[in-house]
Amino acid sequence: MAKKYEKYIIKKPKTVETLRYHKAKTGGYQIYLDQSILPESDMYVVIDYLKEIMHLERHTHDVSQIYIFLGAHAEIMLGDEKHDVTSSQDSPTVVFIPAGLEHSLKFTKRGLFIGLLRKAAYG
């Protein structure tokens, strides 16, 4: 018999081939949480080990967003400012992006990347 809250533990992602503003990526994107996985979710979570360098086009969201880098490095544009983001497995870096702030991202080193968006669905 399934436990009452077991549905809140997500172990297997769904893979999507494309995401809006994202370049195509071999193997697709690993989505761990959105409304299609858990209907009552108000969050969108992508967790991916980047095996290739990729780029996210300039865009905005109507909600805040968080990027977490573990080993990955990137060039990120926040508004008109360019920032070099470095991280390691022992020293992650978190980037907070307020709602409405135009941003883009170009990965320069492979590693683990986590994206959190305060939205039930994306794409």
Backbone hydrogen bonds, N-H to C=O, Kabsch-Sander energy under -0.5 kcal/mol:
donor,donor_aa,acceptor,acceptor_aa,energy
6,E,3,K,-1.0
8,Y,5,Y,-1.9
9,I,6,E,-1.9
10,I,8,Y,-0.7
11,K,9,I,-0.6
14,K,31,I,-2.6
16,V,14,K,-0.5
16,V,29,Y,-2.1
22,H,19,L,-1.9
23,K,55,H,-1.6
25,K,17,E,-0.6
28,G,25,K,-2.3
29,Y,16,V,-3.0
31,I,14,K,-2.9
31,I,29,Y,-0.8
32,Y,30,Q,-0.6
32,Y,45,V,-2.5
33,L,45,V,-1.4
35,Q,120,A,-3.2
37,I,34,D,-1.0
38,L,34,D,-2.5
41,S,38,L,-2.7
44,Y,117,L,-2.3
45,V,33,L,-2.5
46,V,115,G,-2.3
47,I,30,Q,-1.9
48,D,113,F,-2.8
50,L,48,D,-0.8
50,L,111,G,-2.9
51,K,49,Y,-0.5
56,L,105,L,-3.6
57,E,21,Y,-2.8
59,H,103,H,-2.1
65,Q,97,I,-2.3
66,I,116,L,-2.7
67,Y,95,V,-2.6
68,I,114,I,-2.9
69,F,93,T,-2.9
70,L,112,L,-2.9
72,A,112,L,-0.7
73,H,109,K,-1.5
74,A,85,V,-2.4
75,E,106,K,-3.0
76,I,74,A,-0.5
76,I,83,H,-3.0
77,M,104,S,-2.0
78,L,76,I,-0.6
78,L,81,E,-2.7
79,G,77,M,-0.6
79,G,102,E,-3.3
81,E,78,L,-2.0
83,H,76,I,-2.7
85,V,74,A,-3.5
85,V,83,H,-0.6
86,T,84,D,-0.5
88,S,91,S,-1.4
93,T,69,F,-1.9
95,V,67,Y,-2.8
97,I,65,Q,-3.1
100,G,61,H,-2.8
101,L,98,P,-1.9
102,E,100,G,-0.6
103,H,59,H,-2.4
104,S,77,M,-1.4
105,L,56,L,-1.8
106,K,75,E,-2.6
107,F,54,M,-2.5
108,T,73,H,-2.4
109,K,73,H,-1.6
112,L,70,L,-2.5
113,F,48,D,-2.8
114,I,68,I,-2.6
115,G,46,V,-2.8
116,L,66,I,-2.9
117,L,44,Y,-2.5
118,R,64,S,-1.8
119,K,117,L,-2.6
